[in-house]
């Protein structure tokens, strides 16, 4: 049995020094002063103290376990050192509006598509000069962690794993199964979009979306896009994505594997999850009147958030065990279906871009809605809790009311008229839906990804460490 390291997180490189950790201060210099203070960009400020339970998970009350003071940026400035502009702004003083239009992936021109793919490859193979990854095999022991270099793309992968891992004794996490789901992933996409712009200098780089209601199969699982797949689930060797490897050594240690795993996809081949969501599923989700409902988790009913995530299952002939966002992950049946590895597959970002598009449309149509302010919300996802692991600090409700236009992007509608409900595959049946993200199942993850083994179904009545981690 291999061991799953307890947490992976991104940290600004200047904040990983001995001095920064000893002084508990993450206020990097910009243009000669901490947080660009002398340039009027921001200030090194204490963030509100909160009592921490003992022992403490590093992720609780982010980032209190490491720093008492971090940068607070003024005006349109942003970034861990206030050296960047807020989304939607650009220029030396961050006073120029900046806007991109996220297109549906199949609407991109050949040139746009080739630029997207080549840029992702560059991000996958270029070390981040701005961030390092923290890993720890026991998040309750002071100083029990190591910082690692990582590529720009893998930085994004580890951030998702960090947020998606459940807190001890709970099925909850920082980014799923609760009201923060929509906003955490919105910030996540904005983060990697901006880091790629920093890498390439192309300020107009954007993440397209994949409208999976327009097809009954993975129409971007071709060598024109993200790689065709062979019978063993490996990406076609003619696609550059066949060479992408998952750095599982950061997650799973003491393995006997000689090299990292390749990306795996088996779209539609799982008999339980062999259909994509349809336009009718989307219409049902969008018709939901309340943003979220008690108890603000995977059991919430009549909740837009829960339906969008995929926990409220349509009552139709397909006999689905998941819907919407969750179903797409499971349909792809491989790297995308497992929480620790999901973001390794570049289709992940296009999938979540479409989820973000749907969320934006719902919020525009329900301007009276509000982020839940309720003690039943898990502490990590309460309105005023800071989103982990982002710098500068942003509360979960910070982006409520900040539409995509104000954040510098919008979504162009698909060029093709929607003819109605996408074709469905035949009915599915089977046992419950589970994502695998626990310590004890890391070896199963390796078996599936390295040996292409079939993921065993878990007993839907299991709890504790082997409880499902549905939602990515």
N, C-alpha and C positions, 0 to 999 in steps of 0.2 A: 504494500500500500504506500502510495506517495503521500506527501504532505502538502497541503495547500497553504501558501503563505497568507497571513491574515488580512493584509491590506496593501494596496498599491495606491499611491497618490502622487500628483504632480506638485512640485515646489519650484518657485523662482530660483534660478541658479545662485544669485547673490545671497539668498536666504538660507543656503545650505552650508555656509561657512561655520567654523567653530565659534567665531565671534558673534554671529547672528543668533546661533542657537543658545549660546551662553547668556547673551543679553536679552534673549526672547524678543528680538526685534526684527521685523521684516519690512524695512524701509529703505530699499535700495536707492543709491544716488542716481539722479537724472540731471545732466547738465550741471554737475558740481555740487548738488545739495540733495538731501534725502527727500524723495518723492517730488523732486523738482520744485521745492518750496521757494527758492530764490527766483524762480521763473514764474511764480504764481500758479503752479499746476496743482499742488496738493500739500498735505502736511502729514507728518508721522504722528499718528494719534492712537491713544489707547482705545481698544474696543470694549464694549460693556462686559464687565466681569460677571461670570456666572459660576455658581458652585458646581464643581465637577464631582461625579461619583467616584469612589475608589473601590477597586481599580478602574481605570478609565480607558475606554476605547479612543484611539487617536482622533476618530472622526466626530466624537461627541462635542457639541458646541464649537464647531470649527471656527478658527484654528487654535483655540485656547490651549490645547496640549503643547503647542510649540511656541506661540508668540503672544505677547501681551500688547504689542503695538504693531500696527500695519499702516500702510498708506491709505489715506482718505483723499480722493481726488476731487478737485473743484471743477465747476463749469462743465465743459465738454470733454475733459481729460479723463483718461481711463488707463487701465493696466496696472500691473503689480508695482510699478515705479511711477505711475501717472505719465509715462512717456508715450502712451498711445491715445487715440481719440475714441470717444464713445462710438458704438455702432451707429452709423448714419452720418458721421462727420469725418472730415479729413482736412489736410492742410497743416502748416507749421503751428498755427494757433488753434487748430480744430474748429475753425469758424466756417468752413465750406461744407455745404450739404453733400452727402455722397449717397448714391442709390444704385442698386443693382436689381435686376429682374430675374428671379429664379424660374427657369423654364422646366417643362416636362422633358425628361431625358431624351425621348425620341423626337422631340422638336428641335433639339440642338443641331446646328449646322455641322457638317463634317469637321470643319476647322475648330469649332467650339468643343465638339466631342473629343477630338484628338488632343486639344489643349488640356481638357479636364483629365483625361487618362494619363497623359504624360506628367501632369502636375502631381497627380496622386502617386505615381511611381517615384517622382523626385522626393516627395514628402516621406514616403516609406523608407527611402534609402539615405536620407540626410539627417545627421545628428542635430537635435535641437540645441541651439546656442543659448536659449532663453530659460529652459526648464530642465530639471532632473526629476527622476522618479524615486520616491521613497518606498522601500519594501520592509516589512517586518513580519516575523513569524510569531510574535506575541505582542499584541497592541496594548497590553496592560503593564508592560515592563519598561520603565524609563530608559531611554537610550538604546532600546533594542531595535535598531533600524539601520538600514544602509541606503545611501543614495547612489543611483545608477544613471549613466548617460542613456539616452534613448533617441530614436528618430522622431521627427515631428509627427508622423502618423501613429507610431506606437505610443507616443505620449497620450494621444487621444484614446487609444484602445485601453490603456491602463486606467485612465480617468473614469471610463464607464464601468470597468470592473470594480474599481474602488467604490463608486457610488451604489452599485447594484448588490454588493455583498450585504447580507442581512446582519443586523445587529445581534449580538449574542442573546439567546433566549427569546428571539422575536423573529417573525416573518417579515418585518418591515425593513426598509432601507431608505436611502436619501433621495432616490430618484424615481421610484416606481411604487405602485400600489397605494397611491395617495394623491392629494391635490397638486403636489409639486411636479408630478410627472410631465405635464405639458411644458412648464416653465424651465425645469432643469434641462430638458432636452433642447429647448430653444436656445438657452445660453450655451449649451454644449456645441451646437452647430455653429453659432456665432463665434465661439472660441476657436474651433479648428479652421473655420473660414478665414478668420483674421490671422491666425498663425501661418497659414499657407500664403496669405498675402504678404506677410512679413518675409517669408522665405523667398518668394519669387519676385516681389516688387510689383506684381500684377494686382492693383487695387480693385480691379473689376472681376476677380475670380469669384465664382458663386457655386454653391452646391445645388444642383438641379433636384427635381423630385421625380419619383416613380409612381405613377398612378396605376396601382395594381388592380383597379376595378375594370380596366379596359381590356383585360385578357384573361384567359383561363389557364395561362401557363406563364412561366418566367420569360417574358419576351426580351429581357436584357441579359439573359444567361446565354449569350452568344459571343463569338470572338470579336464581333463588331463593338461590343460593349465590355462586359466584365468576365467574359470567358465562357465558352461552352463547357459541358461536363461530360465525362466518360462514364461507363457503367460502374466504375468503382468510386464515383463521386469526385474524383480529382479533376481540376481544371484542365481543359484541353491544352496540350503542350504548345500549340500554335499561339496561344494567348500569353502575353507577358505576365498575367496574373497567376499563371501556373507556377511561377517562380517565387511567388509571395509565400513567406513562411511566418508561422505564428511563434513568437518567442515565449513558449510555454514555460521555459526555464525560470522565468520570473515568477510565474504562478505556481507551477508544480516543481518541487525540488526533489532531489534524490531519485531521479528517474533513470531508467536504463536506456532511454532513447538516445541514439547517436546524433540525431539532428532534429531541428524544429519541425513541427508538423506543417503540411501544406494546407491551403484552403480546401474545404470540402463542401460540396453542395449535391443534394439529391432531390431537386425540386419536384414535389408532387408524388414522390415515391413512398412516403409514409402513408399507409392505408387509413390512418386516423386523421391525418392533416393533409389531404390531397386536393383541397380546393382553396382558392384565394377568396378574400372578401369580395362581395358584389356591390353594385350601386345601391341595391335595396338595403344592404347592411349599412352603407354610409347614410342613406336617407333616414333610416331608423335611428341611427346615432345622432344625426344632426337635429332630429325632431325632439330630442330630450330637452326638457325645460330647465333643469337644475344642473349647475356646474358639477357639484359633488354633494354627496349625502352621507349621513352617519351610517356606519362608523368610520367612514373615510379610508377604506381599505379595499381589498379585493372582493369583499362581500357586499359592498355598497350597491343599492338598487336604485333605479331611476336616476342614475348619475351619468352625465355626459362623459366625465373623466373616466369612469369605470367602463362604460361602453366603448369609448375610443381606445382605451388600453386593451380591451378584449375580454373582460371578465364576465360581462352580462351576455349570455349566449342567445342568439336568435332562436326562436321556437319555430323551426321549420323542418323540412324533410331531410336536411343534411345531417341532422343529429351531431352537430359540431360540439367539440369540447373546448373550443376557444374561438374568438372572433377578432375582427379588425386587426389592430397592431400585433397582438400576440399570435394570431393565426398566420400572419405573413412570416414571422420568425420561424414558426414550426413547419410551415409549408416548404421552406428552403432546406430543411432537413440536413443540417450539418453544422458548420462553423457558426452560422447565424442563429442556430437553435439553442445554443448553450451560453448562458450568461457570461462566464469568464472570457469567452472568445468572440462574442457576437460582433463587436465593432471591428474585428480583424477583416471581415468581409466588407469591401467598400460599398456593397449594396445597402449596408446598414444606414449610411448617411442619407442616401436617396429615399429610403423607406421612411426615415424619421422626418425628412423634409416634407413629404406628403402628409404625414401625421400633423406636422406643424401647420401646414396649409389648411387642413380641416379644422384644427383648433382655432386658427385665426378667423375663419369664416363664422364659426359658432360664436366666438366672442364679439364679433362685429354685429351679429344678429341678437345678442343678449347683453346689451350695454348696461343693463341694470344688475347683472350678476356681480358677485364679489368673491374674493378669495376667502375660504372658510376661516372663521375665527372661532375655534372650538377646541376645548381641552381634549376631545376625543381624537383629534388629529395627532399622529405620532410626533413626538418632540422634534425630530429631524425635519419634519415637513410643515411645521407650524408657520404661520404667516411671517413672524419676525425672526425665525431661525435663519442662520446664514447657510447658503447653498455651499456644500462641500463638493469639490475642493477648489473653489474659484477665488482668485484675487483680482481686483480688490473685493472686499466683502459685499455681498448682495443678499438681501433677505429673499425668502421664497416668494413674497408678494410684490417685490420691487418691479417686476415686469408686467404686473397686472395693470391694464390701462395704457401701456406703451405698445401701440400697435406696430405691425411690421413696417409700415410706412415711416414711422418715427425712428425705427431701428435701422433704416437704410435699405430695405428690400421690400419687394412684393412678389406675388406669384402670378405669372402669366397663365391664362387658361390654355388648356390643350388646344392645338390647332384643329383637331378632328372633332366633328360633332359626336357627342355621346349617343350611341344608338339605343341605350337602355341597359338592362341588366346584362352583365357579362355572362358568357357561357359558364355553366357549372359542370364540374365533374360529378360522377355518381355519388350517392350517399356515402357518408363515412360513419363508422362506428368503432367503438373501442373503449378502452379505459381512460381515466382522467389525464389531464394535461399537466405536465411538469417540466419546468426548466431545471437543469442541473447546475448548482453553483456551490455545493457544500464541500467541506473538507473531505468527507468520506467518499465522495463521488468523483474526486479529481482523477482517479485511476480510470473510471469509466469514460470520462472525457477523453483521456489519452487513447483509450482503446478505440473509441469511435473515430477520432481524428487521425490517429496514426495507423490503425489497423483496419479502418473502415468498418468497424463492428457495428451491429445494430444496437441502438440504445435501448436497454431494457426498460420496460414500463415499470413505474414505481407504484406501489400500493397507494391509492388515493387517501387512505386513512393513516398513512405514516405521518409522523410529526418530527419536531426537533431538527437536527442537522440535515435530515433527508427530506424535509418538507420542500415542496415545489417552490421554485423561484420564477414564477411566471411574470413576464414583463421585462422588456429590455429597453 
